[in-house]
Amino acid sequence: MEAQRTLVLLKPDCLKRRLVGDVISRIEKKGFCITDIKMLTLTEKCLREHYSHITGEPFFSRVMSYMMSGPVIAMVVEGDGAVQEMRKLIGATKYTEAAPGTIRGDFACGSNENIIHGSDTPENAEIEIKRMFDGGA
């Protein structure tokens, strides 16, 4: 597999529920390296860019409110096949479909409050990393 970088966001519910250490531990135990990390409060502008693919959806305003309800932790995670392997570790977006043993399967308790975000493609990973770490957030 090819070494890759991906963006991982620990969402507001992860921080509120004090699961940050558990989630980071799982990422590291899987063999990934966290090469950059920071806590930030996402702006409406940043979130509109990040979620531009769902702006027409009826749940868009709930996602925006939730993601601005508290700080997030942004991480650059590196390793072999990081994008797809992290998505496997994260689990299905819908928490009810996330398998036990995945981060969402074990910790998520709502459709919006699903603990974590991971980039879906290597191309989007680079765009999202730039957005979160190069002044866009």
N, CA, C and O atoms as a GROMACS GRO file, in nm:
protein
  548
    1MET      N    1   0.084  -0.119   0.000
    1MET     CA    2   0.000   0.000   0.000
    1MET      C    3   0.087   0.124   0.000
    1MET      O    4   0.203   0.123   0.043
    2GLU      N    5   0.029   0.228  -0.048
    2GLU     CA    6   0.098   0.357  -0.060
    2GLU      C    7   0.077   0.442   0.065
    2GLU      O    8  -0.034   0.451   0.118
    3ALA      N    9   0.185   0.504   0.112
    3ALA     CA   10   0.174   0.596   0.226
    3ALA      C   11   0.091   0.716   0.183
    3ALA      O   12   0.110   0.772   0.075
    4GLN      N   13  -0.002   0.754   0.268
    4GLN     CA   14  -0.094   0.865   0.240
    4GLN      C   15  -0.112   0.950   0.364
    4GLN      O   16  -0.078   0.911   0.476
    5ARG      N   17  -0.168   1.069   0.339
    5ARG     CA   18  -0.214   1.157   0.447
    5ARG      C   19  -0.364   1.169   0.436
    5ARG      O   20  -0.420   1.165   0.327
    6THR      N   21  -0.430   1.182   0.550
    6THR     CA   22  -0.573   1.206   0.551
    6THR      C   23  -0.607   1.302   0.665
    6THR      O   24  -0.533   1.313   0.762
    7LEU      N   25  -0.719   1.369   0.650
    7LEU     CA   26  -0.767   1.456   0.757
    7LEU      C   27  -0.863   1.378   0.844
    7LEU      O   28  -0.950   1.307   0.793
    8VAL      N   29  -0.847   1.390   0.972
    8VAL     CA   30  -0.941   1.335   1.070
    8VAL      C   31  -0.985   1.450   1.160
    8VAL      O   32  -0.903   1.524   1.213
    9LEU      N   33  -1.116   1.463   1.176
    9LEU     CA   34  -1.171   1.562   1.269
    9LEU      C   35  -1.241   1.488   1.381
    9LEU      O   36  -1.326   1.402   1.356
   10LEU      N   37  -1.206   1.520   1.503
   10LEU     CA   38  -1.281   1.472   1.618
   10LEU      C   39  -1.386   1.579   1.645
   10LEU      O   40  -1.354   1.693   1.680
   11LYS      N   41  -1.511   1.540   1.629
   11LYS     CA   42  -1.622   1.634   1.630
   11LYS      C   43  -1.659   1.678   1.772
   11LYS      O   44  -1.612   1.620   1.870
   12PRO      N   45  -1.745   1.781   1.783
   12PRO     CA   46  -1.778   1.835   1.915
   12PRO      C   47  -1.827   1.731   2.017
   12PRO      O   48  -1.795   1.743   2.135
   13ASP      N   49  -1.904   1.631   1.973
   13ASP     CA   50  -1.952   1.532   2.070
   13ASP      C   51  -1.839   1.446   2.124
   13ASP      O   52  -1.845   1.400   2.238
   14CYS      N   53  -1.737   1.423   2.045
   14CYS     CA   54  -1.620   1.347   2.090
   14CYS      C   55  -1.553   1.420   2.206
   14CYS      O   56  -1.514   1.359   2.306
   15LEU      N   57  -1.539   1.552   2.192
   15LEU     CA   58  -1.477   1.630   2.298
   15LEU      C   59  -1.569   1.642   2.420
   15LEU      O   60  -1.523   1.627   2.533
   16LYS      N   61  -1.698   1.668   2.396
   16LYS     CA   62  -1.791   1.683   2.507
   16LYS      C   63  -1.803   1.556   2.590
   16LYS      O   64  -1.820   1.562   2.712
   17ARG      N   65  -1.793   1.441   2.524
   17ARG     CA   66  -1.807   1.313   2.593
   17ARG      C   67  -1.673   1.259   2.644
   17ARG      O   68  -1.667   1.149   2.699
   18ARG      N   69  -1.567   1.336   2.625
   18ARG     CA   70  -1.433   1.301   2.673
   18ARG      C   71  -1.384   1.168   2.618
   18ARG      O   72  -1.335   1.081   2.691
   19LEU      N   73  -1.398   1.154   2.485
   19LEU     CA   74  -1.355   1.032   2.416
   19LEU      C   75  -1.229   1.052   2.334
   19LEU      O   76  -1.184   0.960   2.266
   20VAL      N   77  -1.171   1.171   2.339
   20VAL     CA   78  -1.056   1.204   2.255
   20VAL      C   79  -0.942   1.103   2.274
   20VAL      O   80  -0.888   1.053   2.176
   21GLY      N   81  -0.907   1.074   2.397
   21GLY     CA   82  -0.797   0.981   2.424
   21GLY      C   83  -0.825   0.842   2.369
   21GLY      O   84  -0.736   0.779   2.312
   22ASP      N   85  -0.949   0.794   2.386
   22ASP     CA   86  -0.986   0.663   2.334
   22ASP      C   87  -0.973   0.657   2.182
   22ASP      O   88  -0.921   0.561   2.127
   23VAL      N   89  -1.021   0.762   2.116
   23VAL     CA   90  -1.018   0.763   1.969
   23VAL      C   91  -0.874   0.774   1.918
   23VAL      O   92  -0.835   0.700   1.828
   24ILE      N   93  -0.797   0.865   1.974
   24ILE     CA   94  -0.658   0.878   1.932
   24ILE      C   95  -0.581   0.748   1.958
   24ILE      O   96  -0.499   0.708   1.876
   25SER      N   97  -0.607   0.685   2.068
   25SER     CA   98  -0.541   0.558   2.100
   25SER      C   99  -0.570   0.453   1.993
   25SER      O  100  -0.479   0.380   1.952
   26ARG      N  101  -0.693   0.445   1.948
   26ARG     CA  102  -0.728   0.349   1.842
   26ARG      C  103  -0.653   0.378   1.713
   26ARG      O  104  -0.606   0.287   1.645
   27ILE      N  105  -0.643   0.507   1.680
   27ILE     CA  106  -0.572   0.546   1.557
   27ILE      C  107  -0.425   0.505   1.568
   27ILE      O  108  -0.370   0.448   1.474
   28GLU      N  109  -0.364   0.534   1.680
   28GLU     CA  110  -0.221   0.500   1.698
   28GLU      C  111  -0.199   0.350   1.708
   28GLU      O  112  -0.102   0.299   1.653
   29LYS      N  113  -0.287   0.279   1.775
   29LYS     CA  114  -0.272   0.133   1.787
   29LYS      C  115  -0.286   0.064   1.652
   29LYS      O  116  -0.233  -0.046   1.633
   30LYS      N  117  -0.356   0.127   1.559
   30LYS     CA  118  -0.370   0.073   1.424
   30LYS      C  119  -0.243   0.096   1.342
   30LYS      O  120  -0.231   0.045   1.230
   31GLY      N  121  -0.149   0.173   1.397
   31GLY     CA  122  -0.021   0.194   1.331
   31GLY      C  123  -0.008   0.324   1.255
   31GLY      O  124   0.092   0.347   1.187
   32PHE      N  125  -0.108   0.411   1.267
   32PHE     CA  126  -0.100   0.540   1.198
   32PHE      C  127  -0.022   0.640   1.281
   32PHE      O  128  -0.012   0.628   1.404
   33CYS      N  129   0.034   0.737   1.213
   33CYS     CA  130   0.112   0.843   1.277
   33CYS      C  131   0.034   0.974   1.266
   33CYS      O  132  -0.008   1.012   1.157
   34ILE      N  133   0.017   1.042   1.376
   34ILE     CA  134  -0.046   1.174   1.376
   34ILE      C  135   0.068   1.275   1.360
   34ILE      O  136   0.150   1.292   1.450
   35THR      N  137   0.071   1.342   1.243
   35THR     CA  138   0.183   1.432   1.213
   35THR      C  139   0.152   1.578   1.238
   35THR      O  140   0.242   1.662   1.238
   36ASP      N  141   0.025   1.610   1.258
   36ASP     CA  142  -0.014   1.746   1.295
   36ASP      C  143  -0.147   1.736   1.368
   36ASP      O  144  -0.231   1.652   1.336
   37ILE      N  145  -0.166   1.822   1.467
   37ILE     CA  146  -0.289   1.818   1.546
   37ILE      C  147  -0.314   1.957   1.605
   37ILE      O  148  -0.221   2.025   1.648
   38LYS      N  149  -0.441   1.996   1.605
   38LYS     CA  150  -0.477   2.123   1.670
   38LYS      C  151  -0.625   2.124   1.703
   38LYS      O  152  -0.706   2.058   1.639
   39MET      N  153  -0.657   2.202   1.805
   39MET     CA  154  -0.796   2.223   1.844
   39MET      C  155  -0.839   2.356   1.784
   39MET      O  156  -0.765   2.455   1.788
   40LEU      N  157  -0.960   2.358   1.728
   40LEU     CA  158  -1.009   2.482   1.670
   40LEU      C  159  -1.161   2.486   1.674
   40LEU      O  160  -1.228   2.384   1.689
   41THR      N  161  -1.212   2.606   1.661
   41THR     CA  162  -1.356   2.627   1.646
   41THR      C  163  -1.379   2.662   1.500
   41THR      O  164  -1.325   2.761   1.450
   42LEU      N  165  -1.459   2.582   1.433
   42LEU     CA  166  -1.479   2.600   1.290
   42LEU      C  167  -1.573   2.716   1.262
   42LEU      O  168  -1.674   2.735   1.331
   43THR      N  169  -1.540   2.793   1.160
   43THR     CA  170  -1.622   2.907   1.120
   43THR      C  171  -1.731   2.862   1.022
   43THR      O  172  -1.722   2.755   0.962
   44GLU      N  173  -1.831   2.944   1.009
   44GLU     CA  174  -1.938   2.914   0.913
   44GLU      C  175  -1.881   2.905   0.772
   44GLU      O  176  -1.919   2.817   0.695
   45LYS      N  177  -1.790   2.995   0.738
   45LYS     CA  178  -1.728   2.993   0.604
   45LYS      C  179  -1.656   2.862   0.579
   45LYS      O  180  -1.673   2.800   0.473
   46CYS      N  181  -1.576   2.819   0.673
   46CYS     CA  182  -1.503   2.693   0.659
   46CYS      C  183  -1.599   2.576   0.644
   46CYS      O  184  -1.579   2.490   0.558
   47LEU      N  185  -1.702   2.572   0.726
   47LEU     CA  186  -1.797   2.462   0.722
   47LEU      C  187  -1.878   2.460   0.592
   47LEU      O  188  -1.910   2.354   0.540
   48ARG      N  189  -1.912   2.577   0.542
   48ARG     CA  190  -1.985   2.582   0.414
   48ARG      C  191  -1.899   2.524   0.302
   48ARG      O  192  -1.951   2.457   0.212
   49GLU      N  193  -1.768   2.547   0.305
   49GLU     CA  194  -1.678   2.486   0.208
   49GLU      C  195  -1.668   2.336   0.232
   49GLU      O  196  -1.679   2.257   0.139
   50HIS      N  197  -1.648   2.298   0.357
   50HIS     CA  198  -1.628   2.158   0.392
   50HIS      C  199  -1.751   2.073   0.358
   50HIS      O  200  -1.737   1.959   0.313
   51TYR      N  201  -1.870   2.128   0.380
   51TYR     CA  202  -1.993   2.054   0.356
   51TYR      C  203  -2.068   2.103   0.232
   51TYR      O  204  -2.190   2.091   0.225
   52SER      N  205  -1.996   2.159   0.136
   52SER     CA  206  -2.061   2.212   0.015
   52SER      C  207  -2.139   2.105  -0.060
   52SER      O  208  -2.235   2.137  -0.132
   53HIS      N  209  -2.101   1.980  -0.046
   53HIS     CA  210  -2.169   1.870  -0.116
   53HIS      C  211  -2.306   1.836  -0.057
   53HIS      O  212  -2.380   1.758  -0.116
   54ILE      N  213  -2.340   1.894   0.059
   54ILE     CA  214  -2.472   1.866   0.119
   54ILE      C  215  -2.554   1.993   0.145
   54ILE      O  216  -2.652   1.989   0.219
   55THR      N  217  -2.515   2.105   0.084
   55THR     CA  218  -2.585   2.231   0.113
   55THR      C  219  -2.734   2.224   0.079
   55THR      O  220  -2.813   2.295   0.143
   56GLY      N  221  -2.775   2.144  -0.016
   56GLY     CA  222  -2.916   2.134  -0.053
   56GLY      C  223  -2.996   2.034   0.028
   56GLY      O  224  -3.116   2.021   0.010
   57GLU      N  225  -2.930   1.964   0.117
   57GLU     CA  226  -2.998   1.861   0.197
   57GLU      C  227  -3.077   1.924   0.312
   57GLU      O  228  -3.036   2.027   0.366
   58PRO      N  229  -3.189   1.862   0.350
   58PRO     CA  230  -3.271   1.920   0.459
   58PRO      C  231  -3.201   1.920   0.595
   58PRO      O  232  -3.240   1.997   0.683
   59PHE      N  233  -3.100   1.838   0.613
   59PHE     CA  234  -3.029   1.830   0.741
   59PHE      C  235  -2.906   1.921   0.748
   59PHE      O  236  -2.836   1.922   0.849
   60PHE      N  237  -2.881   1.998   0.642
   60PHE     CA  238  -2.761   2.082   0.635
   60PHE      C  239  -2.752   2.178   0.753
   60PHE      O  240  -2.645   2.192   0.813
   61SER      N  241  -2.860   2.245   0.787
   61SER     CA  242  -2.854   2.344   0.896
   61SER      C  243  -2.824   2.277   1.030
   61SER      O  244  -2.755   2.335   1.113
   62ARG      N  245  -2.875   2.154   1.052
   62ARG     CA  246  -2.843   2.080   1.175
   62ARG      C  247  -2.694   2.045   1.182
   62ARG      O  248  -2.633   2.054   1.288
   63VAL      N  249  -2.638   2.006   1.068
   63VAL     CA  250  -2.495   1.974   1.063
   63VAL      C  251  -2.414   2.098   1.095
   63VAL      O  252  -2.319   2.092   1.173
   64MET      N  253  -2.451   2.209   1.036
   64MET     CA  254  -2.378   2.335   1.060
   64MET      C  255  -2.385   2.373   1.209
   64MET      O  256  -2.283   2.405   1.270
   65SER      N  257  -2.504   2.369   1.267
   65SER     CA  258  -2.520   2.405   1.408
   65SER      C  259  -2.439   2.313   1.498
   65SER      O  260  -2.370   2.358   1.589
   66TYR      N  261  -2.447   2.185   1.471
   66TYR     CA  262  -2.373   2.087   1.550
   66TYR      C  263  -2.222   2.111   1.541
   66TYR      O  264  -2.153   2.111   1.642
   67MET      N  265  -2.171   2.131   1.420
   67MET     CA  266  -2.026   2.147   1.403
   67MET      C  267  -1.975   2.278   1.460
   67MET      O  268  -1.855   2.292   1.485
   68MET      N  269  -2.064   2.376   1.483
   68MET     CA  270  -2.024   2.502   1.545
   68MET      C  271  -2.059   2.503   1.694
   68MET      O  272  -2.042   2.606   1.760
   69SER      N  273  -2.108   2.391   1.749
   69SER     CA  274  -2.151   2.388   1.888
   69SER      C  275  -2.035   2.375   1.988
   69SER      O  276  -2.057   2.386   2.108
   70GLY      N  277  -1.918   2.354   1.940
   70GLY     CA  278  -1.801   2.341   2.026
   70GLY      C  279  -1.676   2.319   1.943
   70GLY      O  280  -1.684   2.306   1.821
   71PRO      N  281  -1.562   2.314   2.008
   71PRO     CA  282  -1.438   2.294   1.934
   71PRO      C  283  -1.428   2.154   1.876
   71PRO      O  284  -1.497   2.061   1.918
   72VAL      N  285  -1.342   2.141   1.777
   72VAL     CA  286  -1.306   2.013   1.717
   72VAL      C  287  -1.155   1.996   1.728
   72VAL      O  288  -1.083   2.092   1.752
   73ILE      N  289  -1.109   1.875   1.709
   73ILE     CA  290  -0.966   1.850   1.700
   73ILE      C  291  -0.940   1.802   1.558
   73ILE      O  292  -0.997   1.703   1.513
   74ALA      N  293  -0.854   1.874   1.488
   74ALA     CA  294  -0.814   1.840   1.352
   74ALA      C  295  -0.679   1.771   1.358
   74ALA      O  296  -0.588   1.815   1.428
   75MET      N  297  -0.667   1.661   1.283
   75MET     CA  298  -0.541   1.586   1.280
   75MET      C  299  -0.506   1.549   1.137
   75MET      O  300  -0.594   1.518   1.056
   76VAL      N  301  -0.378   1.552   1.107
   76VAL     CA  302  -0.326   1.492   0.985
   76VAL      C  303  -0.274   1.355   1.027
   76VAL      O  304  -0.185   1.344   1.111
   77VAL      N  305  -0.331   1.252   0.967
   77VAL     CA  306  -0.296   1.114   0.999
   77VAL      C  307  -0.227   1.054   0.878
   77VAL      O  308  -0.278   1.063   0.766
   78GLU      N  309  -0.112   0.993   0.900
   78GLU     CA  310  -0.035   0.936   0.790
   78GLU      C  311  -0.012   0.787   0.811
   78GLU      O  312  -0.004   0.738   0.923
   79GLY      N  313  -0.002   0.716   0.698
   79GLY     CA  314   0.028   0.574   0.700
   79GLY      C  315  -0.010   0.510   0.569
   79GLY      O  316  -0.065   0.574   0.480
   80ASP      N  317   0.019   0.382   0.558
   80ASP     CA  318  -0.015   0.307   0.437
   80ASP      C  319  -0.166   0.306   0.417
   80ASP      O  320  -0.241   0.265   0.505
   81GLY      N  321  -0.208   0.352   0.298
   81GLY     CA  322  -0.350   0.353   0.266
   81GLY      C  323  -0.434   0.428   0.367
   81GLY      O  324  -0.547   0.388   0.395
   82ALA      N  325  -0.381   0.536   0.422
   82ALA     CA  326  -0.445   0.607   0.534
   82ALA      C  327  -0.589   0.645   0.507
   82ALA      O  328  -0.673   0.635   0.596
   83VAL      N  329  -0.621   0.689   0.386
   83VAL     CA  330  -0.757   0.736   0.358
   83VAL      C  331  -0.856   0.621   0.376
   83VAL      O  332  -0.949   0.632   0.456
   84GLN      N  333  -0.839   0.513   0.304
   84GLN     CA  334  -0.935   0.403   0.311
   84GLN      C  335  -0.926   0.325   0.442
   84GLN      O  336  -1.028   0.281   0.495
   85GLU      N  337  -0.805   0.308   0.493
   85GLU     CA  338  -0.790   0.233   0.617
   85GLU      C  339  -0.850   0.308   0.736
   85GLU      O  340  -0.907   0.247   0.826
   86MET      N  341  -0.836   0.440   0.737
   86MET     CA  342  -0.900   0.519   0.843
   86MET      C  343  -1.051   0.512   0.831
   86MET      O  344  -1.121   0.504   0.932
   87ARG      N  345  -1.102   0.514   0.709
   87ARG     CA  346  -1.248   0.505   0.692
   87ARG      C  347  -1.301   0.371   0.742
   87ARG      O  348  -1.411   0.364   0.797
   88LYS      N  349  -1.224   0.265   0.725
   88LYS     CA  350  -1.263   0.135   0.780
   88LYS      C  351  -1.265   0.140   0.933
   88LYS      O  352  -1.358   0.091   0.997
   89LEU      N  353  -1.161   0.202   0.990
   89LEU     CA  354  -1.152   0.213   1.136
   89LEU      C  355  -1.264   0.301   1.191
   89LEU      O  356  -1.317   0.274   1.299
   90ILE      N  357  -1.300   0.405   1.118
   90ILE     CA  358  -1.406   0.498   1.160
   90ILE      C  359  -1.542   0.431   1.158
   90ILE      O  360  -1.619   0.445   1.253
   91GLY      N  361  -1.573   0.358   1.053
   91GLY     CA  362  -1.703   0.293   1.040
   91GLY      C  363  -1.800   0.373   0.957
   91GLY      O  364  -1.772   0.486   0.918
   92ALA      N  365  -1.916   0.315   0.931
   92ALA     CA  366  -2.018   0.377   0.845
   92ALA      C  367  -2.063   0.512   0.901
   92ALA      O  368  -2.067   0.532   1.023
   93THR      N  369  -2.097   0.603   0.810
   93THR     CA  370  -2.142   0.736   0.849
   93THR      C  371  -2.266   0.729   0.937
   93THR      O  372  -2.274   0.797   1.039
   94LYS      N  373  -2.362   0.646   0.899
   94LYS     CA  374  -2.482   0.628   0.981
   94LYS      C  375  -2.444   0.537   1.098
   94LYS      O  376  -2.409   0.421   1.079
   95TYR      N  377  -2.453   0.592   1.215
   95TYR     CA  378  -2.404   0.518   1.332
   95TYR      C  379  -2.475   0.385   1.352
   95TYR      O  380  -2.417   0.292   1.408
   96THR      N  381  -2.600   0.374   1.307
   96THR     CA  382  -2.673   0.248   1.322
   96THR      C  383  -2.621   0.139   1.229
   96THR      O  384  -2.649   0.021   1.248
   97GLU      N  385  -2.545   0.181   1.127
   97GLU     CA  386  -2.487   0.085   1.031
   97GLU      C  387  -2.340   0.058   1.059
   97GLU      O  388  -2.279  -0.026   0.993
   98ALA      N  389  -2.282   0.129   1.155
   98ALA     CA  390  -2.140   0.113   1.186
   98ALA      C  391  -2.118  -0.015   1.265
   98ALA      O  392  -2.185  -0.040   1.366
   99ALA      N  393  -2.024  -0.095   1.220
   99ALA     CA  394  -1.998  -0.224   1.282
   99ALA      C  395  -1.934  -0.208   1.420
   99ALA      O  396  -1.858  -0.115   1.443
  100PRO      N  397  -1.966  -0.299   1.512
  100PRO     CA  398  -1.896  -0.301   1.640
  100PRO      C  399  -1.746  -0.314   1.616
  100PRO      O  400  -1.702  -0.385   1.524
  101GLY      N  401  -1.668  -0.246   1.697
  101GLY     CA  402  -1.523  -0.247   1.679
  101GLY      C  403  -1.473  -0.127   1.601
  101GLY      O  404  -1.354  -0.095   1.605
  102THR      N  405  -1.564  -0.059   1.528
  102THR     CA  406  -1.526   0.066   1.463
  102THR      C  407  -1.548   0.179   1.562
  102THR      O  408  -1.619   0.162   1.662
  103ILE      N  409  -1.489   0.294   1.535
  103ILE     CA  410  -1.503   0.408   1.625
  103ILE      C  411  -1.650   0.449   1.637
  103ILE      O  412  -1.701   0.468   1.748
  104ARG      N  413  -1.718   0.462   1.524
  104ARG     CA  414  -1.860   0.500   1.529
  104ARG      C  415  -1.946   0.388   1.586
  104ARG      O  416  -2.040   0.413   1.661
  105GLY      N  417  -1.913   0.265   1.552
  105GLY     CA  418  -1.991   0.152   1.604
  105GLY      C  419  -1.985   0.142   1.755
  105GLY      O  420  -2.081   0.100   1.819
  106ASP      N  421  -1.873   0.182   1.812
  106ASP     CA  422  -1.856   0.173   1.957
  106ASP      C  423  -1.894   0.301   2.032
  106ASP      O  424  -1.933   0.294   2.148
  107PHE      N  425  -1.884   0.417   1.967
  107PHE     CA  426  -1.901   0.542   2.041
  107PHE      C  427  -2.013   0.633   1.993
  107PHE      O  428  -2.067   0.709   2.073
  108ALA      N  429  -2.051   0.629   1.866
  108ALA     CA  430  -2.151   0.723   1.814
  108ALA      C  431  -2.288   0.690   1.870
  108ALA      O  432  -2.322   0.574   1.892
  109CYS      N  433  -2.366   0.795   1.892
  109CYS     CA  434  -2.501   0.773   1.947
  109CYS      C  435  -2.604   0.861   1.880
  109CYS      O  436  -2.710   0.887   1.937
  110GLY      N  437  -2.576   0.908   1.759
  110GLY     CA  438  -2.672   0.988   1.685
  110GLY      C  439  -2.626   1.008   1.542
  110GLY      O  440  -2.508   0.994   1.511
  111SER      N  441  -2.721   1.042   1.455
  111SER     CA  442  -2.687   1.062   1.314
  111SER      C  443  -2.595   1.181   1.294
  111SER      O  444  -2.498   1.173   1.218
  112ASN      N  445  -2.624   1.290   1.361
  112ASN     CA  446  -2.535   1.406   1.352
  112ASN      C  447  -2.414   1.388   1.442
  112ASN      O  448  -2.302   1.420   1.403
  113GLU      N  449  -2.436   1.338   1.560
  113GLU     CA  450  -2.329   1.324   1.658
  113GLU      C  451  -2.262   1.188   1.640
  113GLU      O  452  -2.286   1.093   1.714
  114ASN      N  453  -2.177   1.183   1.536
  114ASN     CA  454  -2.114   1.055   1.503
  114ASN      C  455  -1.962   1.056   1.525
  114ASN      O  456  -1.889   0.982   1.459
  115ILE      N  457  -1.916   1.140   1.616
  115ILE     CA  458  -1.783   1.137   1.675
  115ILE      C  459  -1.669   1.190   1.588
  115ILE      O  460  -1.586   1.266   1.636
  116ILE      N  461  -1.665   1.151   1.459
  116ILE     CA  462  -1.541   1.165   1.383
  116ILE      C  463  -1.568   1.182   1.234
  116ILE      O  464  -1.667   1.132   1.181
  117HIS      N  465  -1.478   1.253   1.168
  117HIS     CA  466  -1.479   1.267   1.022
  117HIS      C  467  -1.346   1.219   0.969
  117HIS      O  468  -1.241   1.242   1.030
  118GLY      N  469  -1.350   1.152   0.855
  118GLY     CA  470  -1.228   1.115   0.783
  118GLY      C  471  -1.247   1.143   0.636
  118GLY      O  472  -1.355   1.120   0.582
  119SER      N  473  -1.145   1.194   0.571
  119SER     CA  474  -1.152   1.224   0.428
  119SER      C  475  -1.190   1.100   0.349
  119SER      O  476  -1.156   0.988   0.387
  120ASP      N  477  -1.261   1.120   0.236
  120ASP     CA  478  -1.309   1.006   0.158
  120ASP      C  479  -1.220   0.969   0.040
  120ASP      O  480  -1.231   0.858  -0.012
  121THR      N  481  -1.134   1.059  -0.004
  121THR     CA  482  -1.041   1.029  -0.115
  121THR      C  483  -0.908   1.097  -0.085
  121THR      O  484  -0.904   1.193  -0.008
  122PRO      N  485  -0.799   1.050  -0.145
  122PRO     CA  486  -0.671   1.119  -0.126
  122PRO      C  487  -0.675   1.265  -0.175
  122PRO      O  488  -0.612   1.352  -0.115
  123GLU      N  489  -0.748   1.290  -0.282
  123GLU     CA  490  -0.760   1.427  -0.334
  123GLU      C  491  -0.833   1.516  -0.234
  123GLU      O  492  -0.788   1.627  -0.206
  124ASN      N  493  -0.945   1.468  -0.182
  124ASN     CA  494  -1.020   1.546  -0.082
  124ASN      C  495  -0.941   1.561   0.046
  124ASN      O  496  -0.952   1.663   0.115
  125ALA      N  497  -0.861   1.461   0.081
  125ALA     CA  498  -0.777   1.470   0.201
  125ALA      C  499  -0.685   1.591   0.192
  125ALA      O  500  -0.673   1.667   0.288
  126GLU      N  501  -0.619   1.607   0.078
  126GLU     CA  502  -0.527   1.720   0.063
  126GLU      C  503  -0.600   1.854   0.068
  126GLU      O  504  -0.550   1.949   0.128
  127ILE      N  505  -0.718   1.861   0.007
  127ILE     CA  506  -0.798   1.984   0.011
  127ILE      C  507  -0.840   2.014   0.155
  127ILE      O  508  -0.831   2.128   0.201
  128GLU      N  509  -0.887   1.912   0.226
  128GLU     CA  510  -0.934   1.930   0.363
  128GLU      C  511  -0.820   1.963   0.459
  128GLU      O  512  -0.838   2.045   0.550
  129ILE      N  513  -0.704   1.901   0.440
  129ILE     CA  514  -0.588   1.934   0.524
  129ILE      C  515  -0.550   2.080   0.505
  129ILE      O  516  -0.526   2.151   0.602
  130LYS      N  517  -0.546   2.123   0.381
  130LYS     CA  518  -0.512   2.264   0.353
  130LYS      C  519  -0.615   2.356   0.419
  130LYS      O  520  -0.579   2.457   0.479
  131ARG      N  521  -0.743   2.320   0.408
  131ARG     CA  522  -0.850   2.404   0.466
  131ARG      C  523  -0.834   2.417   0.616
  131ARG      O  524  -0.850   2.526   0.671
  132MET      N  525  -0.802   2.309   0.683
  132MET     CA  526  -0.796   2.309   0.830
  132MET      C  527  -0.662   2.358   0.886
  132MET      O  528  -0.657   2.411   0.996
  133PHE      N  529  -0.554   2.340   0.810
  133PHE     CA  530  -0.422   2.370   0.865
  133PHE      C  531  -0.353   2.491   0.802
  133PHE      O  532  -0.252   2.538   0.854
  134ASP      N  533  -0.404   2.541   0.692
  134ASP     CA  534  -0.339   2.654   0.627
  134ASP      C  535  -0.424   2.780   0.631
  134ASP      O  536  -0.427   2.856   0.534
  135GLY      N  537  -0.492   2.800   0.743
  135GLY     CA  538  -0.562   2.926   0.764
  135GLY      C  539  -0.706   2.932   0.721
  135GLY      O  540  -0.770   3.035   0.742
  136GLY      N  541  -0.761   2.826   0.659
  136GLY     CA  542  -0.898   2.831   0.612
  136GLY      C  543  -1.003   2.815   0.720
  136GLY      O  544  -1.118   2.856   0.702
  137ALA      N  545  -0.965   2.754   0.831
  137ALA     CA  546  -1.064   2.727   0.938
  137ALA      C  547  -1.079   2.851   1.019
  137ALA      O  548  -1.156   2.853   1.115
   0.00000   0.00000   0.00000
